[in-house]
């Protein structure tokens, strides 16, 4: 399997002080590669933008016609093969979700990253059954990564 080029863009003020950016990037690269290999998918380039609620709401309005912030938006540009994709993550929403679900910030961050990757692999969460199946798959990969029991 070929090596995936992963681009990272951070709005610098959003990462908690105790999160090391270099370590985070390395962990994300590992998870991205592991999920895609496990799902038997290939991807050339993935760009990940870590932003605030205002920015993700702007993307959501502009491209999806939704007037609200969300934790993640995944853009898959080709229906037949994965060549290049973008994932946009609101770190503010991730933080709120970690408090709401009584989870750690990093677990919630990796949950949404895995969620986005599963969308790239073709999974949908537009029904209750599909949402449950996707959640199970997220937990599966979080367990394999050693982030949850």
Residue pairs with C-beta under 8 A, 6 or more apart in sequence:
1 37
1 42
2 42
2 44
4 29
4 32
4 33
4 36
4 43
4 44
4 45
4 46
5 44
5 45
5 46
6 25
6 28
6 29
6 32
6 45
6 46
6 47
6 48
7 45
7 46
7 47
7 48
8 25
8 28
8 48
8 50
9 47
9 48
9 49
9 50
10 21
10 50
11 50
11 51
11 52
11 55
11 91
14 50
14 51
14 52
14 91
14 92
15 21
15 24
15 50
15 91
16 95
16 105
19 105
19 106
27 110
28 48
28 110
28 113
30 145
31 110
31 113
31 114
31 117
31 141
31 145
32 46
32 113
32 117
34 141
34 144
34 145
35 114
35 117
35 118
35 121
35 141
36 42
36 43
36 117
36 120
36 121
38 141
39 117
39 118
39 121
41 82
41 120
41 121
42 81
42 82
43 82
43 83
43 84
43 85
43 120
44 82
44 83
44 84
45 83
45 84
45 85
46 84
46 85
46 86
46 87
46 120
47 84
47 85
47 86
47 87
48 86
48 87
48 88
48 89
48 113
49 55
49 86
49 87
49 88
49 89
50 89
50 91
51 88
51 89
51 90
51 91
52 90
52 91
52 92
53 69
53 90
53 92
53 93
54 69
55 88
55 90
56 69
56 70
56 71
56 73
56 88
56 89
56 90
56 93
57 67
57 68
57 69
57 70
59 73
59 88
60 66
60 67
60 68
60 69
60 70
60 73
61 67
63 73
63 75
64 73
69 90
69 92
69 93
70 90
70 93
71 89
71 90
71 93
71 94
71 97
71 112
72 87
72 88
72 89
72 90
72 112
72 113
72 115
72 116
73 87
73 88
74 85
74 86
74 87
74 88
74 116
74 119
74 120
75 85
75 86
75 87
75 88
76 82
76 85
76 119
76 120
77 83
77 84
77 85
78 84
82 120
85 120
87 113
87 116
87 117
87 120
89 109
89 112
89 113
89 116
91 109
94 105
94 108
94 109
94 112
95 105
95 108
97 103
97 108
97 112
98 104
98 105
98 107
98 108
101 108
103 111
106 147
107 142
107 147
107 148
110 142
110 145
110 147
111 138
111 142
114 137
114 138
114 141
114 142
115 125
115 134
115 138
118 134
118 137
118 138
119 125
123 130
123 133
123 134
123 137
124 130
124 134
125 131
125 134
139 148
142 148
143 149
